């Protein structure tokens, strides 16, 4: 069974809820490693958590998640990405399946830019990007309600995470696990 590393930063708990939904979607098809980026991982502005990076080294698939702040992922996630450059220079994450799940407080809160950031990070590492194959607005269960094909984009409705976004996260986890199984 492939390992799915879910790498995320969460401040309010919304991104963490999605990380757990992704894990539920992959349940039975992949082993799960929750790789939460926390404040103590950042020392003098630099990400320092080798064990988290080693989980990704072993993974067959990786899901990147972060709140969207000022048009991109949170600084804590960016510090993690910057610290991955040692892996990049050796292409240690090449050919792993990758996907993304930014969160936002507004429907037009630039989650697409955060997804683009995640996909470029994956491309730099030689990873294979996994988007959604659900046409937005056409799914009977309401998945992919914001219509982002690049990955899961969410936003809070009245301060809560809509169940359709949770179902989309579960689907993304299932899709990442299936693609990692094929890729292994």
N, C-alpha and C positions, 0 to 999 in steps of 0.2 A: 504494500500500500504506500503511495507517495506521501510525503510530508508537505502540508500546506502551512507556511509561515504567514501569520497575519500580523503585519507590522503597522502599528498605528500610534498616534498621539490623540488623547481625548482629555478635554478640560471639563466639560459639563456632563459627560457620560453618554452623549448621543453617538459619537463615533465608536465608543466601546460597545454600545447596544448593537450597532451594525456589525462590528467584529464578531460578536457572539452569534448573530444571525448567519453570517458567512460560515462560521464553524458548523452550525446546525445543518446548513445546506450540504456541507461536505461530509457530514457524519456518515460513517460506514464506508466511505470511499477514499478517505485520506486521514492520516494522522494529523493532529492539529498542534501547532505551536503558537501560543499567543505571545507576541513580541511587542509589549506595550512600552513605548518611549515615555519615560518619566523624568521629572525635573532633576533628579539626582544623576541622570545619565549625562547631563550637560555640565561640564566643568570648564570654567573660564571661557564659555561660549562654544566649546567643542564637545561633540558627542563622544562619550567614552564608555562603551559597553560591549566588550568583545564577545561575551556569551550570546548576546542578541544577534550579532553579526554571524556567529558560528551556526545558529539555528538556520539562518538564511542560506549559508553555505551548504547545509545538508538538505534543504528543501527542494522539492520538484516544482513547487508553485509558490508564489508570493502574492499577497494582497496588501496594497499600500493604502492607508487611510489617515485622514487628518481633517480637522475643521478647516474651512476656507477663511483665511484672514487677509484682508487687504489684497484680494485678488489671487491668492496662492495658498499653498499649504502653510501651516503654522511654523514659526521659527524653530521649534523643537524638532519637527519632522525634517526641516531643511538641514538642521545640524546633523541629523542621522544621515541624510543623503550625502552631505559633504564628506562625512567620515567614511562613506563607502568607497571613496576614490582608491584606496589600496586594493580593494577587491576589483575595481574597474580596471586598474592597470594590468592585472593578471587575468581579467575576464573570468573570474571565479563564478559569476552568476550567469554566464552565457548559457543559452538554450533553456533556461527555466521559464515556465509560464508565469506571466504577471498580469495583475488586474488592479483596479483602483476604486476607492470609495470615499470621495470627499463629502463633507457635510456643510450645510450653510443655513443661516437663519432666514435668508430670502430666496425666493424662487430664481431670481436672476442674480444670485450672489457670487457669480464668477466661479462656480464649481467646475465649469468646463475648463477654465484656465488651470485649476488644480489638477484635473484629470490629464490635461496636456502635459503638465509638469511631471506627473507620475509616469506617463507613457514615454516621455523623453528620457527620464531617469532609467527606465527599463531598457530603452533602445541603446543608451550608452553602455549599459552592462551586457548587451547582446541577448537580452531576454526576448521572449516571444509574447506579444501583447494579446490579451484576451478581453475583448469588449463584450457588449450584450448583443444578443441576436433576437431581441424583442422589439418590434416596431413600437415606438412611443405612442401612447394613446389608443392602441388597438388591442391590447391584451385584455381578455375577459376578466382577469383577476386584478387588473389595475397596475400590474408590474410595469416598471420603467415609465412611470407617469410623467416624468419631465422630458422624456424622449431623448436621452443621451445614449448614443450607440457606443461611445468610447468607454463607458463604464457606468457604475452606479453613481448618479448624482441625486442628492437628497436635499430637502429643506424642511424645516419645522413648520407645521401648520398649527397655529394657536399654541405655540410653545411645546408641542409634542411631535414625536416622530410618527408619521402616518404608517399604518400597517402595510399599505401597498409598498412602501419603501423597504420595510422589513422583509416582505416576501421577495422583493427584488434582490436584496442582500443574500437571502437564502439561495436564490437561484444562481447568483454569481458564485457563491461557494461551491455549489453543485457543478457548475460549468468549469471552474478552475480545477476541481478534483478530477473531473472526467478528462480534461485536456492534459493534466499532468500524468494520468494513467496511460494515455495514448503516447505521450512524449517519452515515457520512461523506458 
